[in-house]
């Protein structure tokens, strides 16, 4: 599955960059996070509430951050319960009085034996991803 989008944020790229690497800012932008613990090696352990149609479940996962081009490009790699893994490439560009944030999310979902359709999974992933970036933008603009 691949998702991509672009978003204009009314904050300078430096401020957006700092927010993307701040676990507390990430937590505020993702209300579905029930637990978050950062380790020394830039790994973050998570517990996330996943909602897929009628199914609601808290699952554990991990997130790793890699700065590809400091201040401009960041890669987040993540996994949830050995069934979902992926990466999100985030690029920041200055634009007008703010920042243009572009992201591409690539994920592999292995839900063998489950009756949930790929449409439902993709729609839920789109909703969670867009919600995260929109919440981050609103928090930075406040």
C-alpha positions as CSV (number, residue, x, y, z in Angstrom):
1,X,0.0,0.0,0.0
2,X,1.3,3.5,-0.8
3,X,-0.2,6.8,0.3
4,X,1.2,10.3,-0.4
5,X,0.0,13.8,0.1
6,X,1.2,17.4,0.5
7,X,0.2,19.9,3.1
8,X,1.0,23.6,3.7
9,X,1.8,24.4,7.3
10,X,1.9,28.0,8.6
11,X,5.2,27.5,10.5
12,X,8.8,27.8,9.3
13,X,10.5,24.5,8.2
14,X,12.9,24.6,11.3
15,X,9.9,24.6,13.7
16,X,8.2,21.8,11.7
17,X,11.4,19.8,11.7
18,X,11.8,20.1,15.5
19,X,8.2,19.0,16.0
20,X,8.6,15.9,13.8
21,X,11.5,14.8,16.0
22,X,9.8,15.6,19.4
23,X,8.0,12.6,20.9
24,X,5.7,14.9,22.8
25,X,4.6,16.7,19.7
26,X,4.1,13.3,17.9
27,X,2.0,12.1,20.8
28,X,-0.2,15.3,20.7
29,X,-0.7,14.8,17.0
30,X,-1.8,11.2,17.3
31,X,-4.6,10.8,19.9
32,X,-4.7,7.1,19.1
33,X,-1.4,6.6,20.9
34,X,-2.0,5.1,24.3
35,X,1.7,4.7,25.4
36,X,4.9,6.1,24.1
37,X,8.4,5.5,25.3
38,X,11.6,6.8,23.6
39,X,14.8,4.8,23.9
40,X,18.3,6.2,23.6
41,X,18.8,4.8,20.1
42,X,16.0,7.0,18.5
43,X,13.6,4.0,18.8
44,X,10.2,4.8,20.1
45,X,8.0,2.0,21.6
46,X,4.3,2.6,21.1
47,X,0.9,1.2,22.0
48,X,-1.7,2.4,19.5
49,X,-5.5,2.1,19.3
50,X,-6.3,0.7,15.9
51,X,-9.9,1.0,14.5
52,X,-10.8,-1.0,11.4
53,X,-14.5,-0.9,10.9
54,X,-16.1,-2.6,13.9
55,X,-12.7,-3.9,15.2
56,X,-11.0,-1.8,18.0
57,X,-7.7,-3.1,19.4
58,X,-4.6,-1.7,21.1
59,X,-1.5,-3.0,19.5
60,X,2.2,-2.6,20.2
61,X,4.7,-1.2,17.8
62,X,8.1,0.5,17.2
63,X,9.1,3.6,15.4
64,X,12.6,4.6,14.3
65,X,13.7,8.0,13.0
66,X,16.4,8.6,10.5
67,X,17.4,12.1,9.4
68,X,18.4,11.8,5.7
69,X,19.0,15.5,5.1
70,X,18.8,17.5,8.4
71,X,16.1,20.1,8.4
72,X,14.7,18.9,5.1
73,X,14.1,15.2,4.8
74,X,13.2,12.6,7.5
75,X,12.4,8.9,7.2
76,X,10.3,7.1,9.8
77,X,10.3,3.3,9.8
78,X,7.7,1.5,11.9
79,X,6.2,-1.8,12.7
80,X,3.0,-3.0,14.5
81,X,2.7,-6.5,15.9
82,X,4.8,-8.2,13.1
83,X,1.8,-7.8,10.8
84,X,2.3,-4.3,9.6
85,X,5.6,-2.6,8.6
86,X,6.4,0.4,6.6
87,X,8.2,3.7,6.1
88,X,7.2,7.3,5.7
89,X,9.4,9.7,3.8
90,X,8.8,13.3,4.8
91,X,10.2,16.3,3.0
92,X,10.0,19.9,4.0
93,X,10.4,22.9,1.7
94,X,10.0,26.6,2.6
95,X,6.9,28.2,1.0
96,X,5.6,31.7,1.5
97,X,5.4,32.2,5.3
98,X,5.4,28.5,6.1
99,X,6.4,25.1,5.0
100,X,5.3,22.6,2.3
101,X,5.3,19.2,3.9
102,X,5.3,16.2,1.4
103,X,5.0,12.7,2.6
104,X,4.9,9.2,1.1
105,X,3.9,6.3,3.2
106,X,4.7,2.7,2.0
107,X,3.3,-0.1,4.2
108,X,3.1,-3.9,4.0
109,X,0.1,-5.4,5.7
110,X,0.0,-9.1,6.5
111,X,-3.5,-9.9,7.8
112,X,-3.8,-13.5,6.5
113,X,-7.0,-15.2,7.6
114,X,-8.8,-11.9,8.4
115,X,-12.0,-11.1,6.7
116,X,-11.2,-7.4,6.4
117,X,-10.9,-6.1,2.9
118,X,-8.0,-4.2,1.6
119,X,-10.2,-1.2,0.9
120,X,-11.1,-0.9,4.6
121,X,-7.4,-1.2,5.7
122,X,-6.3,1.4,3.1
123,X,-9.1,3.7,4.1
124,X,-8.2,3.4,7.8
125,X,-4.5,4.0,7.0
126,X,-5.4,7.1,5.0
127,X,-7.5,8.5,7.8
128,X,-4.9,7.9,10.4
129,X,-2.0,9.3,8.3
130,X,-3.9,12.4,7.1
131,X,-5.2,13.0,10.7
132,X,-1.7,12.9,12.1
133,X,-0.3,15.5,9.7
134,X,-3.3,17.7,9.9
135,X,-3.1,17.6,13.8
136,X,0.6,18.4,13.7
137,X,-0.1,21.3,11.4
138,X,-2.9,22.6,13.7
139,X,-0.7,22.3,16.8
140,X,2.1,24.2,15.1
141,X,-0.2,27.0,13.9
142,X,-1.8,27.4,17.3
